[in-house]
Every structure is written in C-alpha cells, then in structure tokens.
Amino acid sequence: MDQELLKKQIKDLAKERNALLLAHNYQRDEIQEIADITGDSLALSMAAAQTDKDIIVFCGVHFMAESAAILAPEKTVLLPREDAVCPMADMVDAEGLRKMKGQYPDATVVTYVNSTAEVKAESDICCTSSNAINVVRSLDAEEVLLVPDRNLAQYIASHVGKTCHIWEGYCPTHDRVKVEEIKKALAEHPDALFMAHPECPPEILALADHICSTSGMYEYAQKSPAQKFIVGTEQGILYRLRKENPEKTFIIPSRGLICPNMKLTSLEDILSCLETMSPRITVEENVRRKARLSLDRMLAVPRD
C-alpha cells in the first residue's frame, strides 16, 4: 500500500478511535512523522497519563507500553508489535532481583525505567538516563543496587559517593560501539562535538564532549553553537535532530547503532492494531501499584 495513503488511514482511524499515537525517539522516520508526540519512554508514558484520549498506541518496545499502562490504568494501551522487546530489560527478572537484594539487604534498589513492570515492582525507586545521578544523590542510603544497565550504573557510580552494586545488564546497541569507531569519526570531523548516551561503555563516555539522554541531545544540539555533532546513540534520533536543526550536520559513528527491536514497528502494524484493538498491554493490579510507587518516588525527586 502507498505510504501516504497508509498514513492518512492511520490518522483517520486514530481520530475515530480517540487514540493518541506515541513514538519513541528510536522509531522509524515515517512513524515519528505521523506521531502525535515523540520522546523518550518516560515522557511518552507521562503524556499517556495526562491525555484525554481513550486509546494509547505506543510505538516502542514492550516495557514502554507497560509503563504507560502503569501510569494510565484506565486507558487502553496498544503495542503494535508485541514481539518488540528490549533485550536489556529482559536481562533481569523479579526472581533474580530478589536474590540479589538478599545479597545486599541494606542497599536501596534503583532501577532504570528500561525494565519490566515486575522488576519495577521489586524496586525502591526508578530513574531515567537523564535524572539517574540526581535520584541516587537524593537517597539517604549510602549503599545502592543499580539495575539493570551496567554502563549507566558505572556512570552513576563515578558521580556519587556511595557504594554501588551493579547488575550486569546492558543495551546491545550502545554496548557494541567501539573506541576505534569514535576515534575515527573524531579524526575525520575534528570540528564536531561528540555527544554520547550513558548506556554506552565507560571507555566511550570518556571520549564524549557531552553525556546525556536522548532528550538532552535535542537540547544540547539546539543550544550549542557547534555546527557538527557525532551522535552516540541509536540512529532513529537523527530524524528529529535534523528536523530541528536543518543547518547542522549529525554523524552516526558506528553501523552498530541501530536497534532492530525499535525498527520492527511499521505503518502497517499501526493500522492493524487500530483496526483490531490489539495487542493490548496490561499490568496485573498488585504489580502495577508497586511499580507505580517506584515511579512516583522518582518523579518526586527535585530536578536541577
């Protein structure tokens, strides 16, 4: 089917269903183009909770739709591709986390939002890549258990004076970036600034001019006088970076910076999910309440 016709059908059906289309920053360009809102996973989930729409179509991966269901239980949350999962989120489960909590009974569990609802429910507080350091600093505890991303955890540990126990999970997309790839890009573009996501390994972050979340990259690129940037995160971010900064140049330094799970969702999938009202993502109420508490504690932490 013609792509423009697909987009029109999706928009028309979304209006008919009173549906909100959300797209993560790493989604395909054509999906970000038709979304009502694009952003990172937590910002989108909060938008889902605040909208007056009845239906949420979450173009992302499974844990993101779960987060929307946690924050907006009264709404119907649809995930166009049920097989779109996050490998890092799947590297920890509730049983494994309970065992590690038993090893460090005095540690406060700080869990990255890139995690399942059941893992959030076993946690004391959540964090995002943008507020992780603030969240850990806000805690009275001197001992923390950081779950599940080891790279984000090491980044946090380097900025806080606390004992940090680290779960050995990682994002395959960010973790595969090589030092030689970054050095090559920097050598080829000496006038470029390198901005990196904290899910990248420490040796990559050591080369960065600026370390930040995807939302932080949008802000940094707009405010910086620099005209060229090397981008250390998934290449889907280029759509909005280029749209907001047409006069600037953005370079992806590694062919590995593509998440196949984020690219699963197609326009056809979105249309189908609106037609069938499935797959629907729900969270069992007891789990949802506990997970919501971890998210609410995070949201209560003052911002810089």
The 8 nearest C-alpha neighbors of each residue, nearest first, counted from 0:
[[1, 2, 5, 4, 3, 267, 266, 6],
 [0, 2, 4, 3, 5, 6, 7, 266],
 [3, 1, 5, 4, 6, 0, 266, 29],
 [4, 2, 6, 5, 1, 7, 0, 8],
 [3, 5, 7, 1, 2, 6, 8, 0],
 [6, 4, 2, 8, 3, 7, 9, 1],
 [5, 7, 3, 9, 4, 8, 10, 2],
 [8, 6, 4, 10, 9, 5, 11, 3],
 [7, 9, 5, 11, 6, 10, 12, 4],
 [10, 8, 6, 12, 270, 7, 11, 13],
 [9, 11, 13, 7, 8, 12, 6, 14],
 [12, 10, 8, 14, 13, 9, 7, 15],
 [11, 13, 15, 9, 14, 10, 16, 8],
 [12, 14, 18, 16, 10, 15, 11, 17],
 [15, 13, 17, 11, 12, 16, 18, 10],
 [14, 16, 12, 13, 17, 11, 18, 10],
 [15, 17, 13, 18, 14, 12, 54, 273],
 [18, 16, 14, 52, 15, 53, 13, 54],
 [17, 19, 54, 13, 16, 52, 55, 53],
 [18, 20, 55, 56, 52, 54, 21, 35],
 [21, 19, 56, 34, 35, 55, 57, 18],
 [20, 22, 57, 36, 34, 58, 37, 56],
 [23, 21, 58, 37, 31, 34, 57, 59],
 [22, 24, 38, 25, 59, 37, 26, 39],
 [23, 25, 38, 236, 26, 39, 235, 37],
 [26, 24, 235, 23, 236, 261, 233, 27],
 [27, 25, 23, 261, 24, 235, 262, 22],
 [26, 28, 30, 29, 262, 235, 31, 25],
 [29, 27, 31, 30, 238, 32, 26, 235],
 [30, 28, 32, 31, 27, 33, 266, 26],
 [31, 29, 32, 27, 28, 33, 34, 26],
 [30, 32, 34, 28, 29, 33, 22, 37],
 [31, 33, 29, 30, 34, 28, 35, 238],
 [34, 32, 30, 31, 35, 29, 6, 10],
 [35, 33, 20, 31, 36, 21, 32, 22],
 [34, 36, 20, 21, 19, 33, 37, 22],
 [35, 37, 21, 34, 22, 38, 20, 43],
 [38, 36, 22, 23, 21, 24, 31, 34],
 [39, 37, 23, 24, 43, 42, 40, 36],
 [38, 40, 42, 23, 41, 24, 43, 214],
 [39, 41, 43, 42, 63, 44, 23, 38],
 [42, 40, 44, 43, 39, 45, 112, 66],
 [43, 41, 45, 44, 39, 40, 38, 46],
 [42, 44, 46, 40, 41, 45, 38, 39],
 [45, 43, 67, 47, 41, 46, 42, 66],
 [44, 46, 48, 42, 47, 43, 41, 49],
 [47, 45, 43, 49, 44, 48, 50, 42],
 [46, 48, 44, 45, 49, 50, 67, 43],
 [49, 47, 71, 45, 46, 70, 50, 44],
 [48, 50, 46, 47, 45, 51, 71, 44],
 [51, 49, 52, 47, 48, 46, 19, 53],
 [50, 52, 53, 49, 48, 47, 17, 19],
 [53, 51, 50, 17, 18, 54, 19, 55],
 [54, 52, 74, 17, 18, 75, 51, 55],
 [53, 55, 18, 75, 52, 74, 76, 19],
 [56, 54, 76, 19, 18, 77, 57, 75],
 [57, 55, 77, 20, 21, 19, 78, 76],
 [58, 56, 21, 78, 59, 64, 55, 77],
 [59, 57, 22, 21, 56, 23, 78, 79],
 [58, 60, 23, 57, 261, 22, 63, 26],
 [61, 59, 83, 84, 63, 62, 85, 261],
 [60, 62, 84, 64, 63, 83, 65, 81],
 [63, 61, 65, 115, 64, 60, 114, 66],
 [64, 62, 66, 65, 61, 60, 40, 67],
 [63, 65, 67, 61, 66, 62, 57, 68],
 [64, 66, 62, 68, 63, 67, 69, 61],
 [67, 65, 69, 63, 68, 64, 44, 62],
 [66, 68, 44, 64, 70, 65, 69, 71],
 [67, 69, 65, 72, 71, 66, 70, 281],
 [70, 68, 66, 287, 67, 71, 72, 291],
 [69, 71, 67, 68, 48, 72, 66, 291],
 [70, 72, 48, 68, 73, 69, 74, 67],
 [73, 71, 68, 74, 69, 70, 75, 67],
 [72, 74, 71, 75, 68, 53, 70, 48],
 [75, 73, 53, 72, 71, 54, 76, 55],
 [74, 76, 54, 55, 53, 77, 73, 279],
 [77, 75, 55, 280, 279, 54, 56, 74],
 [76, 78, 279, 56, 278, 280, 55, 277],
 [77, 79, 57, 80, 278, 81, 56, 64],
 [80, 78, 269, 268, 272, 77, 81, 278],
 [81, 79, 82, 83, 78, 264, 268, 263],
 [80, 82, 83, 78, 278, 79, 61, 84],
 [81, 83, 80, 84, 61, 260, 60, 263],
 [84, 82, 60, 260, 80, 81, 61, 263],
 [83, 85, 60, 61, 82, 260, 86, 62],
 [84, 86, 88, 87, 60, 89, 61, 260],
 [87, 85, 89, 88, 84, 90, 170, 171],
 [86, 88, 170, 90, 89, 169, 85, 168],
 [89, 87, 114, 85, 90, 86, 113, 115],
 [88, 90, 86, 87, 91, 85, 92, 114],
 [91, 89, 87, 88, 168, 86, 92, 147],
 [92, 90, 89, 88, 147, 95, 96, 93],
 [93, 91, 95, 94, 118, 96, 89, 90],
 [92, 94, 118, 96, 95, 117, 97, 121],
 [95, 93, 97, 96, 92, 98, 91, 118],
 [96, 94, 98, 92, 97, 93, 91, 99],
 [95, 97, 93, 99, 98, 94, 100, 92],
 [96, 98, 100, 94, 95, 99, 93, 101],
 [99, 97, 101, 95, 96, 100, 94, 102],
 [98, 100, 102, 96, 101, 97, 95, 103],
 [99, 101, 97, 103, 102, 98, 104, 96],
 [100, 102, 98, 99, 104, 103, 97, 96],
 [103, 101, 99, 100, 104, 98, 97, 105],
 [102, 104, 100, 101, 106, 105, 99, 144],
 [103, 105, 101, 100, 106, 102, 107, 99],
 [106, 104, 103, 107, 142, 143, 140, 100],
 [107, 105, 143, 142, 103, 104, 144, 108],
 [106, 108, 143, 144, 123, 109, 142, 140],
 [109, 107, 144, 123, 122, 143, 106, 145],
 [110, 108, 145, 124, 125, 144, 123, 146],
 [111, 109, 125, 146, 145, 126, 108, 122],
 [110, 112, 126, 113, 125, 127, 146, 114],
 [111, 113, 114, 127, 126, 125, 110, 41],
 [114, 112, 111, 88, 62, 115, 87, 63],
 [115, 113, 88, 112, 62, 118, 111, 116],
 [114, 116, 62, 118, 117, 88, 119, 113],
 [115, 117, 119, 118, 290, 120, 65, 114],
 [118, 116, 120, 115, 119, 93, 286, 121],
 [119, 117, 93, 121, 120, 115, 116, 92],
 [118, 120, 290, 116, 122, 121, 117, 115],
 [119, 121, 290, 289, 117, 118, 122, 286],
 [122, 120, 118, 119, 93, 117, 123, 97],
 [123, 121, 119, 108, 120, 124, 110, 109],
 [122, 124, 108, 293, 109, 107, 121, 125],
 [123, 125, 293, 109, 122, 296, 297, 294],
 [124, 126, 110, 293, 109, 294, 297, 111],
 [127, 125, 111, 131, 112, 110, 130, 297],
 [128, 126, 129, 130, 131, 111, 112, 125],
 [127, 129, 212, 131, 130, 197, 126, 211],
 [128, 130, 212, 127, 131, 211, 215, 132],
 [129, 131, 133, 127, 132, 128, 134, 126],
 [132, 130, 126, 134, 127, 133, 128, 129],
 [131, 133, 135, 134, 155, 130, 136, 158],
 [134, 132, 136, 130, 131, 135, 137, 302],
 [135, 133, 131, 137, 132, 136, 130, 300],
 [136, 134, 132, 137, 138, 133, 131, 159],
 [135, 137, 133, 134, 138, 132, 159, 139],
 [138, 136, 134, 135, 133, 139, 300, 132],
 [139, 137, 140, 136, 135, 134, 141, 107],
 [138, 140, 141, 137, 136, 135, 142, 107],
 [139, 141, 138, 142, 107, 143, 106, 161],
 [142, 140, 161, 162, 139, 143, 106, 138],
 [141, 143, 162, 106, 140, 161, 163, 107],
 [144, 142, 106, 107, 163, 108, 164, 145],
 [143, 145, 164, 108, 106, 163, 107, 109],
 [144, 146, 165, 109, 152, 110, 164, 166],
 [147, 145, 110, 166, 148, 111, 109, 144],
 [146, 148, 168, 166, 145, 149, 91, 167],
 [149, 147, 169, 168, 151, 150, 146, 152],
 [150, 148, 152, 167, 168, 151, 169, 166],
 [151, 149, 153, 198, 152, 200, 148, 199],
 [150, 152, 154, 198, 197, 148, 153, 149],
 [153, 151, 149, 155, 150, 154, 145, 156],
 [154, 152, 156, 150, 155, 151, 149, 157],
 [153, 155, 151, 152, 157, 156, 150, 197],
 [154, 156, 152, 153, 158, 157, 132, 151],
 [157, 155, 153, 158, 159, 154, 152, 163],
 [156, 158, 154, 155, 159, 153, 160, 152],
 [159, 157, 155, 156, 154, 160, 132, 153],
 [160, 158, 156, 161, 157, 155, 136, 132],
 [161, 159, 158, 162, 156, 141, 157, 136],
 [160, 162, 141, 159, 142, 163, 156, 143],
 [161, 163, 142, 141, 143, 164, 160, 156],
 [164, 162, 143, 144, 142, 161, 156, 165],
 [165, 163, 144, 145, 143, 162, 166, 142],
 [164, 166, 145, 149, 144, 163, 167, 152],
 [165, 167, 147, 146, 168, 149, 145, 148],
 [168, 166, 149, 165, 147, 148, 169, 146],
 [169, 167, 148, 147, 149, 90, 166, 87],
 [168, 170, 148, 87, 149, 171, 174, 150],
 [169, 171, 87, 172, 173, 174, 198, 86],
 [172, 170, 174, 173, 175, 169, 86, 87],
 [171, 173, 170, 256, 174, 175, 258, 257],
 [174, 172, 199, 170, 175, 171, 198, 176],
 [173, 175, 171, 199, 176, 172, 170, 200],
 [174, 176, 173, 172, 171, 177, 255, 256],
 [177, 175, 174, 173, 253, 255, 178, 180],
 [178, 176, 180, 179, 175, 181, 203, 253],
 [179, 177, 181, 180, 203, 182, 176, 202],
 [178, 180, 182, 177, 181, 183, 184, 176],
 [181, 179, 183, 177, 178, 182, 252, 253],
 [180, 182, 184, 178, 183, 179, 252, 185],
 [183, 181, 185, 179, 184, 180, 186, 178],
 [182, 184, 186, 180, 181, 185, 179, 187],
 [185, 183, 181, 187, 186, 182, 252, 188],
 [186, 184, 182, 188, 189, 183, 187, 181],
 [185, 187, 183, 184, 188, 189, 182, 181],
 [186, 188, 184, 185, 189, 183, 182, 190],
 [187, 189, 185, 190, 191, 186, 184, 227],
 [190, 188, 185, 191, 186, 187, 192, 184],
 [189, 191, 188, 227, 192, 225, 185, 226],
 [192, 190, 227, 228, 188, 189, 229, 193],
 [191, 193, 228, 229, 208, 194, 227, 190],
 [192, 194, 229, 207, 208, 228, 230, 191],
 [195, 193, 209, 230, 207, 210, 208, 231],
 [196, 194, 231, 210, 207, 230, 211, 204],
 [195, 197, 211, 198, 212, 232, 210, 199],
 [198, 196, 199, 151, 210, 195, 211, 150],
 [197, 199, 151, 150, 196, 173, 200, 170],
 [198, 200, 173, 197, 174, 196, 150, 203],
 [201, 199, 150, 203, 202, 174, 204, 198],
 [202, 200, 204, 203, 205, 150, 199, 154],
 [201, 203, 205, 204, 200, 178, 206, 199],
 [204, 202, 205, 201, 200, 206, 178, 199],
 [203, 205, 201, 207, 206, 202, 195, 200],
 [206, 204, 202, 203, 207, 201, 208, 200],
 [207, 205, 204, 203, 208, 202, 193, 181],
 [208, 206, 193, 204, 209, 194, 205, 195],
 [207, 209, 193, 194, 192, 206, 210, 195],
 [208, 210, 194, 207, 195, 211, 193, 192],
 [211, 209, 195, 194, 196, 197, 207, 204],
 [210, 212, 215, 196, 216, 129, 195, 197],
 [211, 213, 215, 129, 214, 128, 196, 216],
 [212, 214, 216, 215, 217, 211, 39, 196],
 [215, 213, 217, 216, 212, 218, 39, 38],
 [214, 216, 212, 218, 211, 213, 217, 219],
 [215, 217, 219, 213, 214, 218, 220, 211],
 [216, 218, 214, 220, 215, 219, 240, 221],
 [217, 219, 215, 221, 216, 220, 222, 214],
 [220, 218, 216, 222, 221, 217, 223, 215],
 [221, 219, 217, 223, 218, 222, 216, 240],
 [220, 222, 218, 219, 223, 217, 244, 243],
 [221, 223, 219, 220, 218, 224, 225, 217],
 [222, 224, 225, 220, 221, 219, 226, 218],
 [223, 225, 226, 222, 221, 220, 227, 219],
 [226, 224, 223, 227, 191, 192, 228, 220],
 [227, 225, 247, 248, 224, 228, 191, 246],
 [226, 228, 191, 248, 225, 247, 249, 192],
 [229, 227, 192, 191, 249, 193, 230, 250],
 [228, 230, 193, 250, 249, 192, 251, 191],
 [229, 231, 251, 194, 232, 250, 228, 193],
 [232, 230, 195, 194, 196, 229, 251, 233],
 [231, 233, 196, 230, 256, 234, 195, 173],
 [234, 232, 256, 257, 235, 25, 236, 258],
 [233, 235, 236, 237, 257, 256, 232, 251],
 [236, 234, 25, 237, 233, 26, 24, 238],
 [235, 237, 234, 24, 238, 25, 239, 240],
 [236, 238, 240, 235, 239, 234, 241, 249],
 [239, 237, 236, 241, 240, 28, 235, 242],
 [238, 240, 242, 241, 237, 243, 236, 217],
 [241, 239, 237, 243, 242, 238, 244, 217],
 [242, 240, 244, 245, 239, 243, 238, 237],
 [241, 243, 239, 240, 244, 245, 238, 237],
 [242, 244, 240, 241, 239, 245, 221, 217],
 [243, 245, 241, 247, 246, 242, 240, 221],
 [246, 244, 241, 247, 242, 243, 248, 240],
 [245, 247, 244, 248, 226, 241, 243, 227],
 [248, 246, 226, 244, 245, 227, 249, 241],
 [249, 247, 227, 226, 228, 250, 246, 241],
 [250, 248, 228, 227, 229, 230, 247, 251],
 [249, 251, 229, 230, 252, 228, 248, 227],
 [250, 252, 230, 253, 229, 234, 249, 231],
 [253, 251, 184, 250, 181, 180, 229, 230],
 [254, 252, 255, 256, 251, 180, 176, 181],
 [253, 255, 256, 252, 257, 251, 176, 234],
 [256, 254, 253, 257, 172, 175, 176, 173],
 [257, 255, 233, 254, 172, 253, 234, 232],
 [256, 258, 233, 255, 234, 172, 259, 254],
 [257, 259, 261, 260, 172, 262, 233, 256],
 [260, 258, 262, 261, 257, 263, 83, 172],
 [261, 259, 83, 263, 262, 258, 84, 85],
 [262, 260, 258, 259, 26, 263, 59, 25],
 [261, 263, 259, 260, 264, 26, 27, 258],
 [264, 262, 260, 261, 259, 265, 83, 80],
 [263, 265, 262, 80, 268, 79, 58, 261],
 [266, 264, 268, 267, 263, 269, 30, 262],
 [265, 267, 269, 268, 270, 5, 30, 264],
 [266, 268, 270, 265, 269, 271, 5, 264],
 [269, 267, 271, 265, 266, 79, 270, 272],
 [270, 268, 266, 272, 79, 271, 267, 273],
 [269, 271, 267, 273, 9, 268, 272, 274],
 [272, 270, 274, 268, 273, 269, 275, 267],
 [271, 273, 277, 276, 269, 275, 274, 79],
 [274, 272, 276, 270, 271, 275, 269, 12],
 [273, 275, 271, 272, 276, 270, 12, 277],
 [274, 276, 272, 277, 273, 271, 278, 270],
 [277, 275, 273, 272, 274, 278, 279, 77],
 [278, 276, 279, 272, 275, 77, 273, 79],
 [277, 279, 77, 78, 81, 79, 280, 276],
 [280, 278, 77, 277, 76, 78, 281, 75],
 [279, 281, 76, 77, 65, 64, 278, 78],
 [282, 280, 68, 279, 283, 65, 76, 72],
 [281, 283, 287, 284, 68, 65, 69, 286],
 [282, 284, 286, 285, 287, 281, 288, 116],
 [285, 283, 287, 286, 288, 282, 289, 69],
 [284, 286, 288, 287, 283, 289, 282, 290],
 [285, 287, 289, 284, 283, 288, 120, 290],
 [286, 288, 284, 290, 69, 285, 289, 282],
 [287, 289, 291, 285, 290, 286, 284, 292],
 [290, 288, 120, 292, 286, 291, 287, 285],
 [289, 291, 120, 119, 287, 293, 292, 288],
 [290, 292, 294, 288, 289, 293, 287, 295],
 [291, 293, 295, 289, 290, 294, 296, 288],
 [294, 292, 124, 290, 296, 291, 125, 295],
 [293, 295, 291, 297, 292, 296, 125, 298],
 [296, 294, 298, 292, 297, 293, 291, 299],
 [297, 295, 299, 293, 294, 298, 124, 292],
 [296, 298, 294, 295, 299, 300, 125, 124],
 [297, 299, 295, 296, 300, 294, 301, 125],
 [298, 300, 296, 297, 295, 301, 294, 302],
 [301, 299, 297, 298, 134, 302, 296, 137],
 [302, 300, 299, 303, 298, 133, 137, 134],
 [303, 301, 300, 133, 130, 299, 298, 134],
 [302, 301, 133, 130, 300, 129, 132, 134]]
